[in-house]
Amino acid sequence: MDGSWIKLRGADGFSLDAYHAAPHGAAKGGLVVAMEIFGVNAHIRDVCDHFANDGYEVVAPALYDRAQRNFETGYTPDDIARARKHTEALMYAYTQNDMQAAIDFSRARGQARVHVTGYCYGGSVAWVTACRCSGVTSAVGYYGRHTIEFVSETPRCPTMLHFGRRDASIPLDWVETIRKQHPNVIVHLYDADHGFNSDRRQVYDPGAAELARVRTLAFFEAAP
């Protein structure tokens, strides 16, 4: 299934690109995918296409467009350094606006149920979106390192988080803090590293990725 690029416009008037993938036939609902630090690259587009094959109409906003349009990169140390410059420049200042634009696009397309998921940087974006945006049916975050910085905020929708026990960037006591402060949030731990969902990286763990995927899809289906 091949997706295409579209334009979104947020409440502040800013126009950003987004990758859009629709299923064949009627959709189960909408899904907004928040990218990793590497942009809406081939891997994230693949993720979107797979979710479209699962029956969702998927939108992945290019969250770096305010810093650099058409940014996408690979996984070398130099790539990571370039990506982090954009993350550090933008952080979460525009997250609510840009993710809300994607949610509103899905709603305008007739999707009564709109879910959110994200990976790495996008895992934290998914948490912030769950806490601040409207019209979200459920949210799932994968190994969002900055989630701890927003632990005082409470999701407005059912929320699930996936973390890796071997992820040195997210100490397990942070995960425990999130659990304790948000007992209604479902938290899963895997014997895996940061980025375990990405088959483009050496840390890819197919077993953990598949289990997390099954849990995520079931969570979307079960959300009220």
C-alpha positions as CSV (number, residue, x, y, z in Angstrom):
1,M,0.0,0.0,0.0
2,D,1.4,3.3,-1.1
3,G,0.7,6.5,0.8
4,S,1.1,10.1,-0.3
5,W,2.1,13.5,1.1
6,I,-0.6,16.0,2.1
7,K,-0.7,19.4,3.8
8,L,-2.0,20.1,7.3
9,R,-2.8,23.5,8.7
10,G,-2.8,24.1,12.5
11,A,-4.8,26.6,14.6
12,D,-1.8,29.1,14.4
13,G,-2.0,29.0,10.6
14,F,1.3,27.1,10.0
15,S,1.2,24.6,7.2
16,L,3.1,21.4,7.6
17,D,3.5,18.3,5.5
18,A,2.2,14.9,6.6
19,Y,2.4,11.3,5.2
20,H,-1.1,9.9,4.6
21,A,-1.9,6.2,4.2
22,A,-5.5,4.9,3.8
23,P,-6.8,1.4,4.0
24,H,-8.6,-0.4,1.2
25,G,-12.3,-0.2,2.1
26,A,-13.8,1.3,5.2
27,A,-11.4,2.4,8.0
28,K,-11.6,1.2,11.6
29,G,-10.7,4.7,12.6
30,G,-8.0,7.3,12.3
31,L,-4.4,7.0,13.6
32,V,-1.9,9.8,14.0
33,V,1.7,8.5,14.1
34,A,4.3,10.7,15.8
35,M,7.8,10.3,14.2
36,E,11.1,9.4,15.8
37,I,13.8,12.0,15.8
38,F,14.8,10.9,12.3
39,G,11.8,12.5,10.7
40,V,9.0,11.0,8.6
41,N,11.6,8.7,7.0
42,A,11.2,5.4,5.1
43,H,10.8,3.5,8.4
44,I,8.0,5.7,9.7
45,R,6.3,5.6,6.3
46,D,6.5,1.8,6.4
47,V,4.9,1.9,9.9
48,C,2.1,4.0,8.5
49,D,1.6,1.7,5.6
50,H,1.4,-1.3,7.9
51,F,-1.2,0.3,10.1
52,A,-3.2,1.2,7.0
53,N,-3.1,-2.5,6.1
54,D,-4.5,-3.1,9.6
55,G,-7.5,-1.0,8.6
56,Y,-6.6,2.5,9.9
57,E,-6.4,5.8,8.0
58,V,-3.0,7.0,9.1
59,V,-1.4,10.5,9.2
60,A,2.2,11.2,10.2
61,P,2.9,14.9,10.5
62,A,6.4,16.2,9.7
63,L,7.0,17.7,13.2
64,Y,10.3,19.3,12.1
65,D,8.8,21.4,9.3
66,R,9.1,24.5,11.5
67,A,12.9,24.0,11.6
68,Q,13.6,22.3,8.3
69,R,11.1,21.1,5.7
70,N,11.6,17.7,4.0
71,F,13.9,16.5,6.8
72,E,14.6,12.8,7.1
73,T,17.7,10.9,7.9
74,G,19.2,7.6,8.7
75,Y,20.8,6.2,11.9
76,T,24.6,7.0,11.8
77,P,26.1,9.1,14.6
78,D,26.1,12.1,12.3
79,D,22.5,11.6,11.4
80,I,21.5,11.4,15.0
81,A,23.4,14.6,15.8
82,R,21.6,16.4,12.9
83,A,18.3,15.2,14.1
84,R,18.8,16.1,17.7
85,K,19.5,19.7,16.7
86,H,16.0,20.0,15.4
87,T,14.5,18.2,18.4
88,E,16.4,20.6,20.7
89,A,15.3,23.6,18.7
90,L,11.6,22.7,18.7
91,M,11.1,20.3,21.7
92,Y,7.4,20.4,22.5
93,A,6.6,24.0,21.9
94,Y,4.4,23.2,18.8
95,T,3.4,19.6,19.6
96,Q,-0.2,20.4,20.6
97,N,-0.8,22.6,17.5
98,D,0.7,20.2,15.0
99,M,-0.7,17.0,16.4
100,Q,-4.1,18.6,16.8
101,A,-4.0,19.5,13.1
102,A,-3.5,15.8,12.3
103,I,-6.3,14.8,14.6
104,D,-8.6,17.4,13.1
105,F,-7.8,16.2,9.6
106,S,-8.8,12.7,10.6
107,R,-12.0,13.9,12.2
108,A,-12.8,16.0,9.1
109,R,-12.4,12.8,7.0
110,G,-15.2,11.2,9.0
111,Q,-13.1,9.2,11.5
112,A,-15.1,9.2,14.7
113,R,-12.3,7.3,16.5
114,V,-8.8,8.8,16.3
115,H,-5.8,7.1,18.0
116,V,-2.3,8.3,18.5
117,T,1.0,6.5,18.7
118,G,4.6,7.5,18.5
119,Y,8.2,6.2,18.8
120,C,11.3,7.6,20.6
121,Y,10.8,11.4,20.4
122,G,7.3,10.6,19.1
123,G,6.6,8.4,22.1
124,S,6.9,11.5,24.3
125,V,4.9,13.5,21.7
126,A,2.1,10.8,22.0
127,W,2.0,11.4,25.8
128,V,1.9,15.2,25.4
129,T,-0.9,14.8,22.8
130,A,-2.9,12.5,25.1
131,C,-2.6,15.1,27.9
132,R,-3.2,18.3,25.8
133,C,-5.1,17.6,22.6
134,S,-8.8,17.0,22.1
135,G,-10.6,14.3,20.1
136,V,-8.2,11.5,20.9
137,T,-9.7,8.0,21.5
138,S,-6.5,6.4,22.8
139,A,-2.8,6.9,22.8
140,V,0.2,4.6,22.8
141,G,3.8,5.7,23.4
142,Y,6.9,3.7,22.6
143,Y,10.1,4.5,24.7
144,G,9.5,8.2,25.0
145,R,12.5,9.5,27.0
146,H,10.9,12.9,27.7
147,T,7.7,11.5,29.1
148,I,9.1,11.8,32.6
149,E,9.3,15.6,32.1
150,F,5.5,15.7,31.6
151,V,4.6,13.2,34.4
152,S,2.7,15.8,36.2
153,E,0.2,16.0,33.3
154,T,-2.6,13.5,33.0
155,P,-3.8,11.9,29.8
156,R,-7.4,12.7,28.8
157,C,-7.8,9.3,27.1
158,P,-6.8,5.7,27.7
159,T,-3.1,5.5,27.4
160,M,-0.5,2.7,27.0
161,L,3.3,2.9,27.2
162,H,6.0,0.5,26.0
163,F,9.6,0.6,27.4
164,G,12.7,-1.6,27.2
165,R,14.4,-2.8,30.3
166,R,17.8,-2.5,28.6
167,D,17.1,1.1,27.5
168,A,20.0,3.1,29.1
169,S,18.3,6.4,28.2
170,I,15.2,5.7,30.3
171,P,16.1,4.5,33.8
172,L,13.6,2.0,35.2
173,D,12.9,4.3,38.2
174,W,11.5,6.8,35.7
175,V,9.2,4.1,34.4
176,E,8.2,3.2,38.0
177,T,7.5,6.9,38.7
178,I,5.1,7.1,35.7
179,R,3.4,3.9,36.9
180,K,2.9,5.2,40.4
181,Q,1.7,8.7,39.4
182,H,-0.6,7.3,36.7
183,P,-2.1,3.9,37.9
184,N,-4.6,4.0,35.1
185,V,-1.9,4.1,32.4
186,I,-1.0,0.6,31.1
187,V,2.8,0.2,31.2
188,H,4.6,-2.7,29.5
189,L,8.3,-3.6,29.9
190,Y,10.2,-5.7,27.4
191,D,13.7,-7.3,27.6
192,A,14.8,-5.0,24.8
193,D,16.7,-1.7,24.1
194,H,15.6,1.7,23.0
195,G,14.3,1.6,19.5
196,F,13.3,-2.1,19.6
197,N,10.4,-1.5,17.2
198,S,12.6,-0.3,14.3
199,D,13.7,-3.0,11.9
200,R,16.2,-0.5,10.5
201,R,18.3,-0.5,13.6
202,Q,20.7,-3.0,15.2
203,V,18.6,-2.9,18.4
204,Y,15.6,-4.2,16.6
205,D,13.9,-7.0,18.6
206,P,11.3,-8.7,16.5
207,G,9.7,-10.6,19.4
208,A,9.3,-7.4,21.5
209,A,8.1,-5.5,18.4
210,E,5.5,-8.0,17.5
211,L,4.2,-8.3,21.1
212,A,4.0,-4.6,21.5
213,R,2.2,-4.3,18.1
214,V,-0.4,-6.9,19.1
215,R,-1.0,-5.1,22.4
216,T,-1.2,-1.8,20.7
217,L,-3.8,-2.9,18.1
218,A,-5.9,-4.6,20.8
219,F,-5.7,-1.4,22.8
220,F,-7.0,0.7,19.9
221,E,-9.9,-1.8,19.4
222,A,-10.9,-1.9,23.1
223,A,-10.8,1.9,23.7
224,P,-14.2,3.3,24.6
